[in-house]
Amino acid sequence: MKIIVDAFGGDNAPLEIIKGSAIAVKELDTDIILTGKETVIRQVAKDNELSLDRIEIVDCDEVITMEDDPLSVRKTKKNSSMAVGFKLLNEGRGDAFVSCGNSGALCVGATTIAGRIKGIKRTAFAPILPSDDGMFMLIDGGANVDARPEILQQFALMGSVYMEKVMKVANPRVGLANVGVEEHKGNDLYRETFQLLKNSDLNFIGNAEARDIPNGICDVAVCDGFTGNMILKTYEGVAITLMKKIKHMFTDSARGKLAAALTMKELKALKAKFDYSKYGGAPILGSSKPVFKAHGDSKADTLRNAVELSMDYVRSNAIAEISASLTTGE
């Protein structure tokens, strides 16, 4: 398998991207194509003694920054590391594309360059997040600030297929993120979506309040991108703040340090359990080809995990399953 990686996307590019790619080659037995400024990539690899074995470099001289207009990926920066990555994906040079870069540009590329699955109205960010008893998908995590009921129904379908085929969750439970569990709760969008999901063949468990989602009430939490991004950022912010407070509690006094020594194993397990970076990022579901948005602040291990999940995405044949489900009306 060959995975295309944007070497200049994200806060820690290109060093951590090259590191992560080298780890992926070694641990996952895959080939990598890095897109970006070849001279810089080779110099960084040399300076940091990183192997470029099984890593092909496709040279391009532009970079899409976080400040760039998302449309730049197909208009003003066609020779950027991201745009070239999409070009290679379309040409069949690689099986999937991974980038830590500008989320809006990546979504535009997944929609207008790679193209949507026939019948899918919108692509969606679908991050996998840790829960009390495992994990769940949040869809949409921010690609579409508004939506229609039939679009949210498609998000539910795509999320259910991905969780079953890629994350190996049997008969995924689909919940509709809402302000209450009662069927009549929410605005028109959510009330109408509730009825569509209720009458679908999905394993719909009803409305899911935000406070219950981290407790594992559902495997797929469905919402519009505005709501989803608010949930996502709050979730990440609370986790970071809580872990910071716990760290201070165990390091600010002699008694705390003693308690930390006695509970170190449990503390490490807790940190690992709620470390969202282990899932690498989010697939952009609805694209006709596997596109994966890695975390913008990805370090090498996170990038490696994103590559692994993109490989699982390819092997799962989830895109074909989504297409078939649309055809059969399931």
Buried (B, 14 or more C-beta within 10 A) or exposed (E): BBBBBBBBBBEBBBBBBBBBBBBBBEEBEBBBBBBBBBEBBBEBBEEEEBEBEBBBBBBBEBBBBEEBBBBBBBEBBBEBBBBBBBBBBBEEBBBBBBBBBBBBBBBBBBBBBBBBBEEBBBBBBBBBBBBEEEBBBBBBBBBBEEBBBEBBBBBBBBBBBBBBBBBEBEEBBBBBBBEEBEEEBBEEBBBBBBEBBEEBEBBBBBBBBBEBBBEBBBBBBBBBBBBBBBBBEEBBEEBEEEBEEBBEEBEEEEEBEEBBEEEEEEBEEBEEEBEBBBBBBBBBBBBBBBBBBBBBEBBBBBBBBBBBBBBBBBEBEBBEBBBEBBEEEE
